[in-house]
Amino acid sequence: MLKKIALLLFITSSLFCEENYLSFKFGQTSIDNDGGMEFNNNSYEMDVVIDTGYTILPRVGVAYVDIDEKDESVSGLLQFNLEGIYDFDIQSSLTPYIFGGGGYENVTNSRKNFDSNIFIDGGLGLKYPLNNSINLLSEFKTLYMLGGTDQDAEFAWYVGLSIDFGYAQDIPKDSDGDGVFDYSDSCANTPYGTSVDARGCPQSRVVEVDSDGDSVPDSIDQCPNTPIGLGVDVRGCAVVAHQIEPQVIEKPKVQKRNKVYDNDKDGVKDSLDQCPNTLKGFSVNSVGCPIKKTLEVRFDPNSYMVTFDSKPKISEFANFMRRYPNAKITIIGYTDTSGHRAQNKILSLKRAQSVKSLLVKYGISGSKITAIGKGDLNPIAPNDTVEGREKNRRIEAVLK
């Protein structure tokens, strides 16, 4: 009864821990090793790894070794342990790890006065991800008893599953499904499907007229009445293959220089700029049309929730992208180098998906947005400073 109560309490408390990995393992334990290891005792173990963000993570566990042979001196062993666990990043689907620590072993129904003792333990394991939150794992563990009349050492081998409960518990509520979380939603209960701004309030949308049906609104169409079916650029003008801008060769003796205007400050003068009023911060091509922008979106460490002060930037970006209805957008998420590289890859994808969800809520078609995560690759600042890591936790938007 004692072992059942202990296991039940451990499972219940584990489910309410945040940012944890809950594992259940079954295996065999060798108790009497004088004549060699004999794995003939069923073992059950449950443990929780707390994701503290450090390299070595704490692990708390409870195990029960069932000894049911008549000639044995005890009927069971109940073990409680506290360990540290370290994952090796080898850039592979298989992740090896080591662990070590100590604990207490309670001997149940002892018939030869074997004592309950403290122990030190250690071992190694291997895990393989089945999906983003479930891992298949295998472990080999050694326990060494410190004093007492019990056996000096025990060996155990386990297989089991590890489940990550952290990300699911971190997702805040969005009761009206408008893409703005409840804690920052100024207009609760917005009807489903309503386009909202960064505050979660209905966003007025002006239906723009497109008289020639070329997908470029009349307000920015520089070539109205384009024939139906003819390909056009972002200005609404017919696309001419291999169009080359004429080169103007200035005579060396000409001293007068005309003032160059570049109203949107994108580095392309207005006379050649086919995409005027480009949003600040965009990289542009030779004709001034946007290619890539690093969005000013900030994230807290180990979180994929868009911070409140970043949402107006995403709303501004969405308003700008409505001017380019034919453009396709790739949202790329990045992290700093803190934490495990495999977890960073997943976290960066979730950050890109969060930004995509907000863009869709702000009126950009989801079919034209692709979200990908690149983890801690391509840093734009040093990761050895707080400011540098904050800059590397970023979002980039690439237009095609």
Order of alpha helices (4+ residues) and beta strands (2+ residues): alpha-beta-beta-beta-beta-beta-beta-beta-beta-alpha-beta-beta-alpha-beta-alpha-beta-alpha-beta
